[in-house]
Amino acid sequence: MACRSGCCCGFGPVNEDNARFLMLALFIIIYLLCGAAVFSALEHPKEKQAKDRWAQRFEHFTHRHNLSKKELENFLRHYEEANVAGIRVDTTRPRWDFTGAFYFVGTVVSTIGFGMTTPATVGGKIFLIFYGLIGCAATILFFNLFLERLITVLAFVLKSCHERQRRRRGVLPHSLGTGAGPGLAGWKPSVYYVMLILGLGAVLVSCGASAMYSSVEGWSYADSLYFCFVAFSTIGFGDLVSGQRELYESQGLYLLGNFLCILTGVCCIYSLFNVISIVIKQVLNWILARMAHPCCCPRRPAGGTVRHRRNVVMPGHFRTRRDASIDTDAINESETDGRRVSGEMISMKDFLAANKVNLAIMQKQLSETANGHPRPSGSNTRHNGFSGGVGALGIMNNRLAETSVDR
């Protein structure tokens, strides 16, 4: 791969993937160190105060009731065991009746795992291993299919808005049908618009759910927002768990609303995480391009006309925009490299087309074997540059490709 000024590039395809992987690993390590420093500064003083307060209360209680410290510690250990089994000072609902067990398996297959309920028997622990193996895989597949349909709807809506905007400007004649414009055949929505819409959706769901939890559970609104993020992102600390009281007003309605809020929130946050991961990958690509091509400068078109790409990182970087036809996208794969050199963020299509790694090839072979026949060589997914990608990212891009071709 050669830069535009003719100098040799520092990265080959394999070395670039390795460099991106190492840079991401370094970023995560630095991110973890910074997070540990922040949380330690915020939480460690309060933890120390709580320990000192508990030591004073423990000492006062043993003197007041004339108890030995060892006897009291043994009693408290028995209470900790009972606490793990779901026994609390305040009355709570049963953990292992059918309703409690259903709540438990929901936290298992969704990978939330609050931890307030865990199997205590050997049979339950063994069954959980096999149950979670199938249930988690099926739920991840459900999230991927949800993401596929969500991206389909968003791509169609954004494409319709883009077409309507072009008609108002007079670029497209009003007589053409939806998606029939000459410049819309290869059009695809910006990943940033998709991320913005998913982010707004996640915020709306979280705010609505937090209002419900703060009024029903008696939590503060900040604690409710905190619970929503912890639950929707499947972090699941378990310090705050909804629906654990023995009795609620309109209990059936609240339990149904709790289930729907968690399901919708997990789907939204899962989709948002996948889109954010694309943006992080694009930022890494841009950084690698700057490291590998310090001498390269973007060219201006010969006619002097400069058009902005919608995925430009910095306002000073431009490149010649080529016709976004589906037939030429697969042939001109070097366009991705040119975009990286120019300092622009790659689009979702180019991002996944540039990462045709062995895992994607293996996924294609497995898919062909499962279907009983190879994929046709003339299929759109091969010639429009959307091939490649694994899991949710591959589903997202394939759906974007189908939307841009079929609609």
Disulfide bonds with the S-S distance in Angstrom:
Cys3-Cys7 2.44
